């Protein structure tokens, strides 16, 4: 719910939605509606295109969808796409919008930070506006990975040591 509330507090996100994605997105929206005791079609996504504006519920369905050509990789791409937009929106937001976003998220957040500490982080957010966003995907495309079923679940077995070294290099040597 914190994710959905964040998306809504920052005004939604705009993403490409293809015809084959609506059904899955709306399946997730219906599940969220069931949990919230809302009509199952409340907030259903009815449009597709290169740039479709999504609410928090719709964005949740979008980032959960792994039933695409590239499966979990597509889902991770969607998650990064939405998070990049949320970060960009937060960078442009005024203090009131940031505080409203923090407030919207707070009721769904469990932390050992005090309310005052969270408020201070929101107030200091402007200091972090110009930091470069750096991403690293595990497994890195240059390493070996093999997908398969293990104990009844589909998993991706990766070269942990190679990925650990590449991640350390990305963090500490650049």
Secondary structure as GFF3:
##gff-version 3
##sequence-region A 1 174
A	DSSP	alpha_helix	2	9	.	.	.	ID=ss1
A	DSSP	beta_strand	13	17	.	.	.	ID=ss2
A	DSSP	three_ten_helix	19	21	.	.	.	ID=ss3
A	DSSP	alpha_helix	22	35	.	.	.	ID=ss4
A	DSSP	beta_strand	49	54	.	.	.	ID=ss5
A	DSSP	alpha_helix	56	64	.	.	.	ID=ss6
A	DSSP	alpha_helix	71	92	.	.	.	ID=ss7
A	DSSP	alpha_helix	95	106	.	.	.	ID=ss8
A	DSSP	alpha_helix	115	124	.	.	.	ID=ss9
A	DSSP	three_ten_helix	125	128	.	.	.	ID=ss10
A	DSSP	beta_strand	145	150	.	.	.	ID=ss11
A	DSSP	beta_strand	153	158	.	.	.	ID=ss12
A	DSSP	alpha_helix	160	172	.	.	.	ID=ss13
###
